Amino acid sequence: MNKSNVIFDEVEHIYHLNGKQLKGITSTLIPHAIGQKYADVPEHILAEKAKYGKLVHSEIEAYLQGFEPSEPTPEFLAFKNWILEEDLGFEFAEFIVTDSENFATPIDGIDVYRNIYDWKTTAVLDKESISWQLSICAYFSELMGNKVNKLYAVHLRGNECTLHEIERKQNSEVQRLIECYLNNEPYVSTLVLTNDEALQTIYDAEIMLIQLENEVKKYKEYKEKALSLLEKQMQDAGVKTFETERLKVTRVLPSETITFDAKALLADMPELAEKYNKTSVRKGYLKLTIKK
């Protein structure tokens, strides 16, 4: 494998090549292709998850270089069991690839067959984002004269480790994305989906939405429980406002409000209610049913 001369500053998370600073792709090219993910998620939650994901990555990198973590995470143990069971041989970890002009990024793992891998610890496996990430990595690696075979994502969640083959974007699309980004132009895909590809895309998107909705529901439950406890404590202490450096909580006292009961009016005075009925046309749509 041909290696680049890129120097990566882990503290500042900056790439340098021959005195020139290069950009990473996770905050530039990938958002330009698919938009900014998790824009509504609080920064401290994203930072906490990113920190844990980085820990798992560092454990795997050390292991592939011959070292074992003293206090392994469940995700690392799942990864270790997986590669031992599959008898996989990895030659490179955190292998940096670049276009030698503007961008550089690491490939999490490369096996002896020149398949490239990305380790993911997210709750939801965003295959579209990973497809762009690994496709760009493959394109850069080939620019450096290296062969690339297949693209894979390894999804690590607790004690579970699952392997997913990832579809590669065409080099022409990667090149166009880079041009659009550098020229500050929006990127719109020119790829035409077949029926099978469209159905698979719809299925993957629906599964992702379901998983995200479950995650949102879980965090809402956490929030409601914490709010309920805090409200009781403020009520018992006679406190109306509570502040920290990052949050202000104000207890709003119970109050009465008047609403219009249209259902009761319809039951009591159907003739009058009928005078105010309004007919509208509902747009047709495709109903999706995920089969178990």
TILUMSE-598074 format. One record per residue (C-alpha): residue in one letter; residue number from 1; z, x, y. Coordinates in pm, 1 decimal, m for minus. Example, Ala and Ser with C-alpha at 12.3 -4.5 7.8 and 13.67 -1.06 7.14 Angstrom:
REM TILUMSE-598074
[rec "A", 1, [780.0, 1230.0, m450.0]]
[rec "S", 2, [714.0, 1367.0, m106.0]]
This chain:
REM TILUMSE-598074
[rec "M", 1, [0.0, 0.0, 0.0]]
[rec "N", 2, [m95.8, 128.5, 343.4]]
[rec "K", 3, [208.1, 121.0, 570.7]]
[rec "S", 4, [208.7, 68.3, 945.4]]
[rec "N", 5, [370.4, 297.0, 1202.7]]
[rec "V", 6, [550.1, 3.1, 1362.6]]
[rec "I", 7, [913.7, 71.0, 1453.9]]
[rec "F", 8, [1144.5, m231.2, 1438.3]]
[rec "D", 9, [1456.9, m244.5, 1653.0]]
[rec "E", 10, [1687.3, m475.2, 1453.7]]
[rec "V", 11, [1943.0, m505.4, 1734.5]]
[rec "E", 12, [1693.5, m619.5, 1999.2]]
[rec "H", 13, [1452.7, m764.5, 1741.1]]
[rec "I", 14, [1161.0, m583.4, 1903.4]]
[rec "Y", 15, [858.9, m413.2, 1746.2]]
[rec "H", 16, [703.7, m96.1, 1889.5]]
[rec "L", 17, [378.4, 77.8, 1798.7]]
[rec "N", 18, [276.3, 400.7, 1971.2]]
[rec "G", 19, [492.7, 316.4, 2270.7]]
[rec "K", 20, [362.1, m39.8, 2303.2]]
[rec "Q", 21, [586.5, m342.0, 2245.9]]
[rec "L", 22, [446.3, m596.6, 2000.5]]
[rec "K", 23, [542.6, m962.3, 1960.9]]
[rec "G", 24, [679.3, m1127.5, 1648.5]]
[rec "I", 25, [501.3, m1435.7, 1514.3]]
[rec "T", 26, [787.6, m1682.2, 1457.3]]
[rec "S", 27, [836.2, m1745.6, 1829.2]]
[rec "T", 28, [470.8, m1710.5, 1930.2]]
[rec "L", 29, [185.6, m1783.8, 1690.3]]
[rec "I", 30, [361.4, m2027.9, 1455.3]]
[rec "P", 31, [493.3, m2258.5, 1734.5]]
[rec "H", 32, [149.0, m2240.0, 1895.2]]
[rec "A", 33, [m1.6, m2371.4, 1570.5]]
[rec "I", 34, [246.1, m2646.9, 1481.2]]
[rec "G", 35, [470.2, m2696.8, 1783.7]]
[rec "Q", 36, [834.0, m2609.6, 1838.6]]
[rec "K", 37, [1050.2, m2716.0, 1543.8]]
[rec "Y", 38, [1414.0, m2826.3, 1578.8]]
[rec "A", 39, [1387.0, m2858.6, 1956.2]]
[rec "D", 40, [1658.2, m3127.5, 1952.5]]
[rec "V", 41, [1899.2, m2937.5, 1727.3]]
[rec "P", 42, [2193.4, m2780.0, 1916.0]]
[rec "E", 43, [2163.0, m2403.5, 1963.9]]
[rec "H", 44, [2495.3, m2323.2, 1796.3]]
[rec "I", 45, [2386.7, m2501.7, 1475.9]]
[rec "L", 46, [2054.6, m2317.3, 1470.9]]
[rec "A", 47, [2231.7, m1986.5, 1537.7]]
[rec "E", 48, [2480.3, m2047.5, 1255.9]]
[rec "K", 49, [2205.4, m2130.6, 1006.2]]
[rec "A", 50, [1993.4, m1834.8, 1121.3]]
[rec "K", 51, [2292.0, m1602.5, 1076.9]]
[rec "Y", 52, [2347.1, m1722.4, 720.9]]
[rec "G", 53, [1975.9, m1695.5, 639.6]]
[rec "K", 54, [1974.2, m1338.8, 772.6]]
[rec "L", 55, [2272.0, m1255.9, 549.9]]
[rec "V", 56, [2088.6, m1381.3, 239.8]]
[rec "H", 57, [1776.3, m1186.6, 341.8]]
[rec "S", 58, [1978.6, m866.9, 382.4]]
[rec "E", 59, [2140.9, m916.5, 41.4]]
[rec "I", 60, [1802.4, m957.5, m126.2]]
[rec "E", 61, [1654.6, m660.4, 61.3]]
[rec "A", 62, [1945.9, m438.4, m47.0]]
[rec "Y", 63, [1918.3, m559.4, m406.9]]
[rec "L", 64, [1545.1, m485.7, m424.4]]
[rec "Q", 65, [1629.8, m135.0, m301.4]]
[rec "G", 66, [1888.5, m86.0, m576.8]]
[rec "F", 67, [2212.3, m204.9, m415.2]]
[rec "E", 68, [2427.9, m511.9, m492.4]]
[rec "P", 69, [2638.3, m700.1, m235.7]]
[rec "S", 70, [3015.7, m685.2, m285.5]]
[rec "E", 71, [3065.3, m1053.4, m196.6]]
[rec "P", 72, [2733.8, m1219.8, m289.0]]
[rec "T", 73, [2629.2, m1557.5, m155.6]]
[rec "P", 74, [2535.8, m1835.4, m403.1]]
[rec "E", 75, [2176.1, m1805.8, m280.7]]
[rec "F", 76, [2162.6, m1435.0, m365.9]]
[rec "L", 77, [2301.7, m1498.6, m714.6]]
[rec "A", 78, [2041.4, m1770.9, m765.9]]
[rec "F", 79, [1767.3, m1528.7, m655.2]]
[rec "K", 80, [1895.9, m1253.8, m883.6]]
[rec "N", 81, [1910.7, m1485.8, m1185.0]]
[rec "W", 82, [1558.9, m1606.1, m1108.7]]
[rec "I", 83, [1392.3, m1264.3, m1097.0]]
[rec "L", 84, [1582.7, m1150.6, m1408.0]]
[rec "E", 85, [1476.2, m1461.6, m1600.8]]
[rec "E", 86, [1114.5, m1431.4, m1484.0]]
[rec "D", 87, [1115.3, m1051.1, m1527.9]]
[rec "L", 88, [954.7, m1007.9, m1185.9]]
[rec "G", 89, [889.9, m667.8, m1036.3]]
[rec "F", 90, [904.6, m633.0, m658.8]]
[rec "E", 91, [769.3, m314.8, m499.7]]
[rec "F", 92, [839.0, m381.2, m132.5]]
[rec "A", 93, [1096.2, m568.1, 75.5]]
[rec "E", 94, [1070.9, m637.3, 450.4]]
[rec "F", 95, [726.0, m475.4, 457.1]]
[rec "I", 96, [602.1, m473.7, 818.3]]
[rec "V", 97, [240.6, m574.3, 882.9]]
[rec "T", 98, [55.4, m576.9, 1213.5]]
[rec "D", 99, [m277.7, m634.1, 1384.4]]
[rec "S", 100, [m209.3, m302.2, 1565.2]]
[rec "E", 101, [m273.6, m474.6, 1898.5]]
[rec "N", 102, [m34.8, m757.4, 1980.9]]
[rec "F", 103, [175.7, m868.2, 1684.2]]
[rec "A", 104, [391.6, m741.6, 1400.9]]
[rec "T", 105, [603.1, m917.6, 1138.9]]
[rec "P", 106, [778.1, m837.1, 810.0]]
[rec "I", 107, [682.8, m973.6, 468.1]]
[rec "D", 108, [1003.1, m1056.0, 279.2]]
[rec "G", 109, [877.8, m938.9, m59.3]]
[rec "I", 110, [565.0, m804.8, m232.4]]
[rec "D", 111, [542.7, m789.7, m611.6]]
[rec "V", 112, [343.6, m553.4, m834.2]]
[rec "Y", 113, [51.8, m799.1, m843.0]]
[rec "R", 114, [28.9, m798.2, m460.8]]
[rec "N", 115, [158.0, m1151.5, m430.2]]
[rec "I", 116, [353.8, m1194.0, m105.7]]
[rec "Y", 117, [676.8, m1393.0, m75.9]]
[rec "D", 118, [899.3, m1545.7, 186.7]]
[rec "W", 119, [1264.0, m1632.6, 118.3]]
[rec "K", 120, [1375.8, m1962.4, 273.6]]
[rec "T", 121, [1732.3, m2097.9, 296.2]]
[rec "T", 122, [1650.4, m2401.9, 511.9]]
[rec "A", 123, [1750.2, m2750.0, 396.2]]
[rec "V", 124, [1385.6, m2857.0, 410.2]]
[rec "L", 125, [1095.4, m2639.7, 296.6]]
[rec "D", 126, [838.9, m2670.0, 576.5]]
[rec "K", 127, [524.4, m2576.4, 383.8]]
[rec "E", 128, [292.9, m2605.7, 684.6]]
[rec "S", 129, [499.6, m2356.5, 882.0]]
[rec "I", 130, [527.0, m2124.2, 581.1]]
[rec "S", 131, [152.7, m2151.3, 520.4]]
[rec "W", 132, [86.1, m2023.7, 872.2]]
[rec "Q", 133, [349.9, m1753.5, 843.4]]
[rec "L", 134, [227.3, m1612.9, 512.4]]
[rec "S", 135, [m140.0, m1657.8, 603.1]]
[rec "I", 136, [m89.2, m1450.5, 917.9]]
[rec "C", 137, [101.0, m1191.4, 712.6]]
[rec "A", 138, [m182.9, m1178.6, 458.4]]
[rec "Y", 139, [m443.4, m1143.5, 734.4]]
[rec "F", 140, [m252.3, m856.9, 900.3]]
[rec "S", 141, [m195.9, m685.8, 564.1]]
[rec "E", 142, [m567.1, m699.0, 484.1]]
[rec "L", 143, [m646.6, m558.4, 830.8]]
[rec "M", 144, [m432.7, m261.3, 723.0]]
[rec "G", 145, [m646.7, m223.5, 408.5]]
[rec "N", 146, [m407.1, m385.2, 161.9]]
[rec "K", 147, [m503.0, m634.3, m106.7]]
[rec "V", 148, [m326.7, m971.6, m103.5]]
[rec "N", 149, [m323.3, m1203.1, m402.7]]
[rec "K", 150, [m123.0, m1530.1, m384.6]]
[rec "L", 151, [131.1, m1661.6, m133.6]]
[rec "Y", 152, [471.8, m1791.9, m242.1]]
[rec "A", 153, [786.5, m1935.9, m87.2]]
[rec "V", 154, [1118.4, m1893.8, m268.4]]
[rec "H", 155, [1349.7, m2179.0, m167.3]]
[rec "L", 156, [1718.0, m2087.9, m196.4]]
[rec "R", 157, [1976.5, m2363.0, m155.6]]
[rec "G", 158, [2321.3, m2296.0, m298.0]]
[rec "N", 159, [2284.4, m2222.6, m668.0]]
[rec "E", 160, [1923.1, m2339.4, m680.8]]
[rec "C", 161, [1613.5, m2119.2, m660.5]]
[rec "T", 162, [1267.6, m2275.8, m672.1]]
[rec "L", 163, [924.9, m2114.1, m642.3]]
[rec "H", 164, [643.0, m2280.3, m446.2]]
[rec "E", 165, [287.3, m2154.4, m424.5]]
[rec "I", 166, [166.1, m2181.9, m65.8]]
[rec "E", 167, [m187.5, m2264.6, 45.2]]
[rec "R", 168, [m348.7, m1992.9, 253.9]]
[rec "K", 169, [m515.8, m2067.6, 585.9]]
[rec "Q", 170, [m864.0, m1930.0, 632.3]]
[rec "N", 171, [m885.7, m1597.8, 817.2]]
[rec "S", 172, [m1117.5, m1763.1, 1070.5]]
[rec "E", 173, [m841.5, m2012.6, 1156.6]]
[rec "V", 174, [m582.7, m1736.5, 1192.4]]
[rec "Q", 175, [m819.4, m1546.0, 1421.5]]
[rec "R", 176, [m881.9, m1858.1, 1631.8]]
[rec "L", 177, [m508.4, m1926.9, 1657.2]]
[rec "I", 178, [m450.8, m1573.0, 1785.2]]
[rec "E", 179, [m732.3, m1610.5, 2039.9]]
[rec "C", 180, [m594.9, m1944.1, 2161.0]]
[rec "Y", 181, [m246.2, m1797.9, 2201.6]]
[rec "L", 182, [m364.1, m1487.1, 2386.9]]
[rec "N", 183, [m586.4, m1699.0, 2615.2]]
[rec "N", 184, [m305.2, m1952.7, 2671.1]]
[rec "E", 185, [m521.3, m2229.3, 2525.7]]
[rec "P", 186, [m403.6, m2510.5, 2293.9]]
[rec "Y", 187, [m487.3, m2470.5, 1927.5]]
[rec "V", 188, [m646.3, m2761.1, 1740.0]]
[rec "S", 189, [m736.0, m2712.5, 1374.9]]
[rec "T", 190, [m1103.9, m2735.5, 1284.3]]
[rec "L", 191, [m1029.1, m2772.4, 913.8]]
[rec "V", 192, [m1146.2, m3094.0, 747.8]]
[rec "L", 193, [m916.6, m3228.1, 477.9]]
[rec "T", 194, [m1048.8, m3372.1, 153.5]]
[rec "N", 195, [m889.2, m3692.4, 24.7]]
[rec "D", 196, [m671.3, m3498.1, m219.5]]
[rec "E", 197, [m560.6, m3254.0, 48.7]]
[rec "A", 198, [m489.6, m3535.2, 293.5]]
[rec "L", 199, [m279.9, m3720.1, 35.4]]
[rec "Q", 200, [m87.7, m3403.1, m47.9]]
[rec "T", 201, [m28.2, m3339.0, 323.0]]
[rec "I", 202, [97.1, m3695.4, 370.2]]
[rec "Y", 203, [323.2, m3665.8, 64.4]]
[rec "D", 204, [470.5, m3333.3, 179.2]]
[rec "A", 205, [528.5, m3469.1, 530.4]]
[rec "E", 206, [695.9, m3785.3, 398.9]]
[rec "I", 207, [925.8, m3585.4, 168.7]]
[rec "M", 208, [1016.8, m3358.7, 460.0]]
[rec "L", 209, [1094.5, m3658.0, 683.2]]
[rec "I", 210, [1315.8, m3811.4, 413.5]]
[rec "Q", 211, [1505.2, m3485.8, 372.2]]
[rec "L", 212, [1542.3, m3444.5, 748.5]]
[rec "E", 213, [1665.6, m3803.0, 782.2]]
[rec "N", 214, [1924.6, m3735.4, 511.2]]
[rec "E", 215, [2034.3, m3422.7, 699.0]]
[rec "V", 216, [2059.6, m3622.0, 1024.6]]
[rec "K", 217, [2261.1, m3891.5, 847.9]]
[rec "K", 218, [2500.9, m3631.0, 708.4]]
[rec "Y", 219, [2561.4, m3470.5, 1049.3]]
[rec "K", 220, [2604.2, m3811.2, 1212.9]]
[rec "E", 221, [2875.5, m3890.6, 958.3]]
[rec "Y", 222, [3046.6, m3558.1, 1034.1]]
[rec "K", 223, [3026.2, m3635.8, 1405.5]]
[rec "E", 224, [3162.8, m3991.8, 1369.3]]
[rec "K", 225, [3461.3, m3873.2, 1164.1]]
[rec "A", 226, [3543.8, m3603.5, 1418.8]]
[rec "L", 227, [3503.6, m3848.6, 1710.3]]
[rec "S", 228, [3728.4, m4102.2, 1542.6]]
[rec "L", 229, [4001.9, m3842.7, 1492.7]]
[rec "L", 230, [3967.2, m3709.2, 1847.9]]
[rec "E", 231, [3972.6, m4059.5, 1998.5]]
[rec "K", 232, [4299.2, m4141.1, 1816.9]]
[rec "Q", 233, [4457.1, m3816.1, 1934.3]]
[rec "M", 234, [4349.8, m3877.8, 2296.9]]
[rec "Q", 235, [4470.0, m4237.1, 2279.4]]
[rec "D", 236, [4808.7, m4135.7, 2138.5]]
[rec "A", 237, [4845.7, m3869.1, 2408.5]]
[rec "G", 238, [4729.2, m4101.1, 2685.3]]
[rec "V", 239, [4447.9, m3861.8, 2775.9]]
[rec "K", 240, [4124.1, m4000.9, 2918.0]]
[rec "T", 241, [3925.8, m3676.7, 2958.3]]
[rec "F", 242, [3920.4, m3359.6, 2749.3]]
[rec "E", 243, [3718.8, m3049.5, 2838.3]]
[rec "T", 244, [3627.6, m2715.0, 2685.3]]
[rec "E", 245, [3383.6, m2448.0, 2806.8]]
[rec "R", 246, [3094.2, m2621.0, 2624.0]]
[rec "L", 247, [3193.4, m2987.4, 2603.7]]
[rec "K", 248, [3345.6, m3268.6, 2805.2]]
[rec "V", 249, [3476.8, m3577.5, 2624.8]]
[rec "T", 250, [3559.2, m3894.7, 2819.6]]
[rec "R", 251, [3734.3, m4189.3, 2655.2]]
[rec "V", 252, [3563.7, m4511.7, 2763.7]]
[rec "L", 253, [3810.1, m4803.6, 2745.0]]
[rec "P", 254, [3717.7, m5129.5, 2569.1]]
[rec "S", 255, [3543.5, m5388.0, 2786.6]]
[rec "E", 256, [3375.5, m5727.3, 2757.4]]
[rec "T", 257, [3001.7, m5784.4, 2787.3]]
[rec "I", 258, [2780.3, m6092.8, 2780.3]]
[rec "T", 259, [2467.9, m6103.9, 2564.0]]
[rec "F", 260, [2207.4, m6373.4, 2506.1]]
[rec "D", 261, [2218.5, m6529.4, 2157.9]]
[rec "A", 262, [1854.3, m6620.9, 2100.2]]
[rec "K", 263, [1921.4, m6709.4, 1737.0]]
[rec "A", 264, [2182.1, m6971.5, 1834.8]]
[rec "L", 265, [1947.0, m7122.1, 2094.4]]
[rec "L", 266, [1670.4, m7147.9, 1836.3]]
[rec "A", 267, [1906.7, m7329.2, 1598.9]]
[rec "D", 268, [2051.8, m7568.5, 1858.9]]
[rec "M", 269, [1741.4, m7637.7, 2069.2]]
[rec "P", 270, [1430.8, m7551.3, 1864.5]]
[rec "E", 271, [1196.6, m7757.9, 2087.3]]
[rec "L", 272, [1304.9, m7571.0, 2401.5]]
[rec "A", 273, [1290.1, m7232.1, 2230.1]]
[rec "E", 274, [940.5, m7305.4, 2099.9]]
[rec "K", 275, [809.8, m7338.3, 2456.4]]
[rec "Y", 276, [886.7, m6970.2, 2511.2]]
[rec "N", 277, [740.4, m6834.1, 2187.9]]
[rec "K", 278, [500.4, m6546.2, 2244.7]]
[rec "T", 279, [227.8, m6451.1, 1998.3]]
[rec "S", 280, [134.7, m6085.4, 1960.7]]
[rec "V", 281, [m90.1, m5897.5, 1720.7]]
[rec "R", 282, [70.5, m5630.6, 1502.3]]
[rec "K", 283, [m140.7, m5328.2, 1427.4]]
[rec "G", 284, [m218.0, m5268.6, 1061.3]]
[rec "Y", 285, [m83.6, m4953.7, 894.5]]
[rec "L", 286, [m56.6, m4767.4, 565.8]]
[rec "K", 287, [269.9, m4827.1, 381.3]]
[rec "L", 288, [396.0, m4526.2, 185.2]]
[rec "T", 289, [604.5, m4556.1, m131.2]]
[rec "I", 290, [738.7, m4233.9, m282.2]]
[rec "K", 291, [749.6, m4263.2, m661.7]]
[rec "K", 292, [1049.6, m4119.1, m840.5]]
